[in-house]
Amino acid sequence: MDQNLFLLLSLLSVVAFLYSSVGHGGASGYLAVMALLGVSPALMKSSALVMNLSVSLISFIGFYRAGHFRMKLFWPFAVASIPMAFLGGTMTLSDSIYKQILAVCILLSIGRLLYQFKNDENNQNPIPVWAGLLSGGVIGLLSGMIGIGGGILLSPLLLLMRWATLKQTAAVSALFIFVNSLSGLVGQLQKGGVHLPENLQYAIVATICGGLLGSYFGSQRFNLPTLRYLLAAGLVIASVKLILT
């Protein structure tokens, strides 16, 4: 196997493991890895969404089986996000604008990975429907535009507003990411903008393996703070590279 391909698959597997442990599909991490290794933006967006689908679904199943999913926390955001993610998927951004927006989203994902939210189960607030629809629509549009599922934006919102516990947030974010990734990918197909690399099947297998392990440890066991710090350092490098190029 080519050394560059082996490095790519190894990094994608680690990203999938760490992101799925907090209910994320890992698209921002996959995009960061591909940016570091010089993959063209035309291939990055569609590839990240395809990998996102499998890992987010695996993560959702793990948290759902552990009893953490709540439909009332999911639907206010999903109703608006799904059509907006489709709309975002039909949009075409210049490489420079795409990289700048992606860099900001990667920086947000760093904060989500490193900041330790308190798991306050006794002080939760109800979600205003208008707030769920508005934020879901905005997140969905941005997700479709750059090829992420939106979990890095939704989960901090749920936790900061005390709308959900840590595990509930992970479960809701995982399904949110799946439906947005699917909607965004359909939008790309609609405009004929899907470009996939020839070795994508290996990447999917690598991320599924990482996602299975991450989902298990995240929903049943523990999180790995040291590895998250290492991933955050890599994401910082990727975001700086995107901003400078």
C-alpha positions as CSV (number, residue, x, y, z in Angstrom):
1,M,0.0,0.0,0.0
2,D,1.3,3.5,-0.8
3,Q,2.7,5.3,2.2
4,N,0.6,8.4,1.7
5,L,-2.6,6.3,1.4
6,F,-1.7,4.4,4.6
7,L,-1.1,7.6,6.5
8,L,-4.4,9.0,5.2
9,L,-6.3,5.9,6.3
10,S,-4.7,5.8,9.7
11,L,-5.5,9.5,10.4
12,L,-9.0,9.1,9.2
13,S,-9.5,6.1,11.5
14,V,-8.3,8.0,14.5
15,V,-10.5,11.0,13.7
16,A,-13.5,8.7,13.3
17,F,-12.8,7.1,16.7
18,L,-12.5,10.4,18.6
19,Y,-15.4,12.2,16.9
20,S,-17.8,9.2,17.2
21,S,-17.0,9.0,20.9
22,V,-18.9,12.4,21.3
23,G,-21.6,11.6,18.8
24,H,-20.0,13.3,15.8
25,G,-19.5,12.0,12.3
26,G,-16.0,13.6,12.0
27,A,-16.4,15.5,8.7
28,S,-14.5,18.5,9.9
29,G,-11.7,16.2,11.0
30,Y,-11.7,14.3,7.7
31,L,-11.6,17.6,5.8
32,A,-8.7,18.8,8.0
33,V,-6.7,15.6,7.3
34,M,-7.4,15.9,3.6
35,A,-6.4,19.5,3.6
36,L,-3.1,18.7,5.3
37,L,-2.3,16.0,2.8
38,G,-3.1,18.2,-0.2
39,V,-6.4,16.7,-1.4
40,S,-8.2,19.0,-3.8
41,P,-11.3,20.8,-2.4
42,A,-13.4,19.3,-5.3
43,L,-12.8,15.8,-3.7
44,M,-12.9,16.9,-0.1
45,K,-16.5,18.0,0.2
46,S,-18.2,14.9,-1.2
47,S,-15.8,12.4,0.4
48,A,-16.3,13.9,3.8
49,L,-20.0,13.6,3.6
50,V,-19.9,10.0,2.5
51,M,-17.6,9.1,5.4
52,N,-19.8,11.1,7.7
53,L,-22.9,9.1,6.8
54,S,-21.4,5.8,8.0
55,V,-19.7,7.0,11.1
56,S,-22.6,9.2,12.3
57,L,-25.0,6.3,11.9
58,I,-22.8,4.0,13.8
59,S,-22.4,6.6,16.6
60,F,-26.2,7.2,16.7
61,I,-26.9,3.5,17.0
62,G,-24.5,3.2,19.9
63,F,-26.0,6.0,21.9
64,Y,-29.5,5.1,21.0
65,R,-29.0,1.5,22.2
66,A,-27.6,3.0,25.4
67,G,-30.9,4.9,25.9
68,H,-29.7,8.4,25.4
69,F,-31.7,9.6,22.3
70,R,-34.6,12.0,22.8
71,M,-36.8,12.8,19.8
72,K,-38.0,16.1,21.4
73,L,-34.5,17.3,21.3
74,F,-34.0,16.3,17.7
75,W,-37.0,17.4,15.7
76,P,-37.0,21.2,16.2
77,F,-33.5,21.4,14.6
78,A,-34.0,18.7,12.0
79,V,-37.2,20.1,10.5
80,A,-35.4,23.2,9.2
81,S,-31.9,21.8,8.8
82,I,-32.7,19.0,6.3
83,P,-34.1,21.2,3.5
84,M,-31.4,23.9,4.2
85,A,-28.6,21.3,4.0
86,F,-30.0,20.3,0.6
87,L,-30.0,23.9,-0.5
88,G,-26.4,24.4,0.8
89,G,-25.3,21.3,-1.1
90,T,-26.4,22.8,-4.4
91,M,-24.3,25.9,-3.8
92,T,-20.9,26.4,-5.4
93,L,-18.2,28.2,-3.4
94,S,-14.8,29.4,-4.7
95,D,-11.9,27.4,-3.3
96,S,-10.7,30.4,-1.2
97,I,-14.0,31.1,0.4
98,Y,-14.6,27.4,1.0
99,K,-11.2,27.1,2.8
100,Q,-11.9,30.2,5.0
101,I,-15.3,28.9,6.1
102,L,-13.9,25.5,6.7
103,A,-11.0,26.8,8.8
104,V,-13.5,28.6,11.1
105,C,-15.6,25.4,11.5
106,I,-12.5,23.4,12.3
107,L,-11.6,25.9,15.0
108,L,-15.1,25.5,16.4
109,S,-14.6,21.7,16.4
110,I,-11.4,22.2,18.4
111,G,-13.3,24.0,21.1
112,R,-15.9,21.2,21.2
113,L,-13.2,18.5,21.6
114,L,-11.3,20.3,24.3
115,Y,-13.9,22.1,26.4
116,Q,-15.3,19.9,29.1
117,F,-19.0,20.7,29.5
118,K,-20.7,19.8,32.8
119,N,-23.2,17.0,32.7
120,D,-26.0,18.8,34.6
121,E,-29.0,16.4,34.5
122,N,-31.1,18.3,37.0
123,N,-31.1,21.8,35.4
124,Q,-32.3,21.4,31.8
125,N,-34.2,24.0,29.9
126,P,-37.0,23.4,27.3
127,I,-36.1,24.2,23.7
128,P,-38.2,27.0,22.2
129,V,-39.5,25.8,18.9
130,W,-38.5,29.0,17.1
131,A,-35.0,28.8,18.4
132,G,-34.7,25.2,17.2
133,L,-36.0,26.0,13.8
134,L,-33.8,29.1,13.3
135,S,-30.6,27.6,14.5
136,G,-31.3,24.3,12.7
137,G,-31.8,26.1,9.4
138,V,-28.6,28.1,9.7
139,I,-26.6,25.1,10.7
140,G,-28.1,23.0,7.9
141,L,-27.3,25.6,5.3
142,L,-23.7,25.9,6.4
143,S,-23.3,22.1,6.6
144,G,-24.4,21.6,3.1
145,M,-22.2,24.4,1.8
146,I,-18.9,23.0,3.1
147,G,-19.6,19.3,3.5
148,I,-20.1,18.7,7.2
149,G,-23.0,17.4,9.2
150,G,-23.3,20.3,11.6
151,G,-22.7,18.4,14.9
152,I,-19.8,20.7,15.8
153,L,-22.2,23.6,15.8
154,L,-25.3,21.9,17.3
155,S,-23.7,20.1,20.2
156,P,-22.1,23.2,21.8
157,L,-25.5,25.0,21.4
158,L,-27.4,22.2,23.2
159,L,-24.9,22.1,26.0
160,L,-24.4,25.8,26.5
161,M,-28.2,26.5,26.5
162,R,-28.6,23.5,28.9
163,W,-31.1,21.9,26.5
164,A,-29.6,18.4,26.9
165,T,-27.1,16.3,28.9
166,L,-23.8,15.2,27.4
167,K,-25.0,11.8,26.3
168,Q,-28.3,13.1,25.0
169,T,-26.4,15.7,23.0
170,A,-24.2,13.1,21.5
171,A,-27.1,10.9,20.5
172,V,-29.1,13.9,19.0
173,S,-26.0,15.3,17.2
174,A,-25.2,11.9,15.6
175,L,-28.6,11.6,14.0
176,F,-28.6,15.3,13.1
177,I,-25.3,14.8,11.3
178,F,-26.5,11.8,9.4
179,V,-29.7,13.4,8.0
180,N,-27.8,16.6,7.1
181,S,-25.0,14.8,5.5
182,L,-27.5,12.8,3.4
183,S,-29.4,15.9,2.5
184,G,-26.3,17.8,1.6
185,L,-25.0,14.9,-0.6
186,V,-28.3,14.7,-2.4
187,G,-28.1,18.4,-3.1
188,Q,-24.6,17.9,-4.6
189,L,-25.9,15.1,-6.7
190,Q,-28.8,17.3,-7.9
191,K,-26.3,19.9,-9.3
192,G,-23.9,17.2,-10.5
193,G,-21.1,18.3,-8.1
194,V,-20.2,15.0,-6.5
195,H,-16.5,14.1,-7.1
196,L,-15.2,11.0,-5.3
197,P,-11.6,9.6,-5.2
198,E,-10.9,6.2,-6.5
199,N,-9.7,4.9,-3.1
200,L,-12.8,6.0,-1.2
201,Q,-13.8,2.5,-0.3
202,Y,-10.7,2.1,1.8
203,A,-11.4,5.3,3.6
204,I,-14.9,4.2,4.4
205,V,-13.7,1.0,5.9
206,A,-11.1,2.8,8.0
207,T,-13.6,5.3,9.3
208,I,-16.2,2.6,10.0
209,C,-13.7,0.7,12.1
210,G,-12.7,3.8,14.0
211,G,-16.4,4.8,14.4
212,L,-17.4,1.5,15.9
213,L,-14.7,1.7,18.5
214,G,-15.4,5.3,19.3
215,S,-19.2,4.8,19.6
216,Y,-18.6,1.9,22.0
217,F,-16.2,3.8,24.3
218,G,-18.2,7.1,24.1
219,S,-21.6,5.6,24.9
220,Q,-20.5,2.8,27.3
221,R,-17.1,3.5,28.6
222,F,-15.0,6.7,28.7
223,N,-13.4,9.5,26.7
224,L,-9.7,9.8,25.9
225,P,-8.6,13.4,26.7
226,T,-4.9,12.9,25.8
227,L,-5.8,11.8,22.3
228,R,-8.2,14.7,21.9
229,Y,-5.4,17.1,22.7
230,L,-3.3,15.5,20.0
231,L,-6.2,15.7,17.5
232,A,-6.8,19.3,18.4
233,A,-3.2,20.1,17.7
234,G,-3.5,18.6,14.3
235,L,-6.7,20.5,13.6
236,V,-5.0,23.8,14.5
237,I,-2.3,23.1,11.9
238,A,-4.9,22.2,9.3
239,S,-7.0,25.4,10.0
240,V,-3.8,27.6,9.8
241,K,-2.9,26.0,6.5
242,L,-6.4,26.6,5.1
243,I,-6.3,30.2,6.2
244,L,-2.8,30.8,4.7
245,T,-3.6,29.1,1.4
